[in-house]
Amino acid sequence: MEAQEDLQVDLKPETLLEMYWLMVLSRRLDERTWVLHRQGKIAFHISSIGHEAAQVGAAMALRRGQDWVVPYYRDLAMMLALGFTPKEFMLGVMGKKGEPNSGARQMPSHWSIRRLNIVSHSSVVATQAPHASGIALAIKMRGDDAVVLTSIGEGSTAQGEWYEAVNWAAIHRLPVVFMVENNLYAISVRQERQMAVEQVADKAAGLGLPGVTVDGLDAPVVHRAITEAVSRARSGGGPTIVETMVHRMTPHSSDDDDRSYRTREELEALKAQDPLHLQRDKLMDMGVLSQDAEREVQERAKREVEEAVDFATRAPYPEVSEASYPVYAEDRIDD
């Protein structure tokens, strides 16, 4: 991983505070969702805890609402940074009527928000990468001033779809950024059993595009790397692989028991490098965040999360008749 200087000073205080707020909101929403699962109130959850800094830093490097994003299931913090709301998220995990991703037809965290240019992805990993390259090709053909960001876990970079997408984008110099959130585990498989190279970014050399590895626990560092990659893509320079080194501080999902493949000592070591705490401490050292402001941020996050839970709890479930529409087209006969 390349050495990175402290980039906090490159961003305005209000931007740093927005980043921290989004990280806190994502964390509290995530933690509350785990509780709902343990209470039997939802069926499934897949967490972004430990990934928040990378996701927020990346999202804020985009022209939000103009650029396109094809994410993966662990991108809650990124979605919030792009404009997805806690209420919309809770509608999704509870499968309630009006959830914007699929009308409560898909699993939770399969993001698809038309107003934000966020495109749905499949549960089959790596399939979002060809979609991203396809969207980038359309942008190039139309001459639009936009780029595409797609994110993925490091394990998915062993899939053929990812290689095909990156190769195609490199050949045609497409305006797309391939962001890899490397938490060292493809569910239960450690990185050294997934790939022979030391870093995912090393794969870029054989595909003909730049690849960089950065500290994914530092939002401004990721923001800088994605900003540079986006600028390159937008100016016609082609794609970049940006590998962000992050921590997965939870099991793979609510259906996983990570005690079977990693020790509690390893997990405790990760918690000592919690990106939320690292960002908070840096902002306090800089004088950007005070103790009073920190309490206000925490109280605001708690309030918004509880409002979202209450809103989704009271929302109705979809009607059974809605299950197949608009999944399947309907023949309509005009009177």
C-alpha positions, -999 to +999 in steps of 0.1 A: +000+000+000+014+034-010+022+058+018-004+085+021+002+119+037-025+133+060-051+147+036-075+161+062-062+196+056-070+194+019-108+194+026-129+222+041-140+217+077-176+214+067-168+186+043-149+167+069-178+171+093-202+159+066-181+128+061-180+121+098-218+126+101-225+101+073-201+076+089-219+079+122-253+077+107-244+046+088-229+029+119-259+036+141-283+025+114-262-006+108-261-015+146-298-010+149-304-033+120-284-061+137-306-056+168-338-059+147-325-091+132-317-106+166-352-096+177-367-116+148-381-084+132-362-087+099-349-117+080-315-107+068-288-080+071-254-075+055-232-050+072-209-021+062-193-017+096-156-010+091-161+000+055-177+034+061-147+057+056-139+042+022-175+044+010-182+079+022-149+092+008-156+076-026-192+089-028-182+124-020-157+124-048-185+121-074-210+145-088-238+130-069-269+126-090-250+132-122-224+104-121-235+067-121-229+041-094-232+004-096-226-007-060-225-040-041-245-052-012-222-039+016-224-003+005-248+012+031-226+042+040-220+049+003-258+049-004-264+073+025-237+096+012-253+096-023-287+106-009-304+073+001-324+079+034-326+059+066-363+055+061-358+041+026-332+016+040-355+005+068-384+000+044-360-023+025-348-045+054-384-049+066-397-056+031-424-029+033-444-012+007-428+018-010-392+007-006-374+022-036-349-005-046-373-032-059-407-025-043-398-051-016-392-079-042-354-083-037-332-091-007-323-060+014-292-040+003-297-046-034-297-009-042-315+007-072-324+043-069-333+059-102-332+095-089-296+090-078-283+071-108-278+040-087-282+008-107-294-025-093-270-054-090-274-091-086-267-114-056-243-132-079-210-114-072-190-094-098-219-091-123-222-054-116-188-048-132-199-055-168-229-034-162-207-005-151-185-009-182-217-010-204-230+022-188-196+038-193-196+028-230-230+045-234-217+076-217-187+077-241-209+071-272-233+099-262-206+123-252-221+128-217-200+145-190-204+116-165-184+087-150-193+054-134-181+041-101-186+004-093-176-012-061-168-048-052-152-070-026-117-084-032-129-120-035-151-110-065-120-098-084-113-135-090-145-138-111-145-138-148-170-111-151-147-087-133-118-094-156-140-091-187-154-057-175-120-043-166-104-055-198-132-041-220-130-007-201-092-006-205-093-014-242-119+013-249-107+038-223-141+040-207-150+065-180-153+040-152-137+036-118-134+001-103-133+004-066-124-027-045-132-028-008-106-053+004-115-066+039-093-097+034-122-121+035-143-135+007-169-147+032-146-171+051-117-173+026-086-152+034-070-131+007-039-153+004-061-181-007-079-160-032-050-146-052-013-150-058-005-113-059-001-092-028-027-066-037-057-065-060-042-033-075-013-055-088-038-071-113-040-038-131-006-042-147-017-072-167-049-054-179-034-022-191-047+004-166-035+021-134-041+005-101-036+020-066-040+007-031-049+032-004-059+032+033-097+026+033-099+035+070-093+072+061-121+089+043-100+119+029-074+095+016-100+075-003-116+108-014-083+119-030-077+086-048-112+084-062-112+121-071-080+115-092-095+084-108-127+102-116-109+131-131-089+108-153-120+090-164-140+122-171-112+137-192-110+106-215-080+089-197-098+057-191-105+035-161-086+030-128-086+003-102-087+018-067-082-007-039-092+004-005-080-016+025-108-018+050-120-040+080-150-062+080-158-059+117-189-082+116-197-116+102-202-117+065-239-114+070-265-122+096-265-158+083-227-162+090-208-172+121-172-159+117-160-177+148-154-207+126-127-191+106-112-161+125-102-157+161-116-132+186-081-118+190-080-109+153-114-092+156-104-072+187-073-060+168-096-047+140-118-029+166-087-010+178-085+005+143-122+014+140-125+040+111-152+058+130-130+064+160-099+072+139-119+099+120-134+113+152-100+116+169-084+133+139-111+159+137-109+166+174-071+169+172-076+194+144-102+214+164-128+207+137-150+186+161-157+195+197-170+173+225-204+191+223-206+188+185-198+151+189-226+146+213-250+164+189-239+142+161-246+110+181-279+123+194-290+133+159-280+099+144-299+081+172-330+102+166-330+097+128-325+059+132-354+056+156-376+077+134-367+054+104-374+023+124-408+037+136-417+048+101-409+014+085-426-005+114-458+013+108-456+010+070-478-016+054-466-047+035-471-048-003-503-064-015-498-100-028-511-088-062-480-065-065-455-094-064-453-098-101-457-063-113-436-046-127-414-076-128-435-090-157-451-069-184-489-068-185-512-069-216-534-039-214-566-036-235-578-001-239-616+004-236 
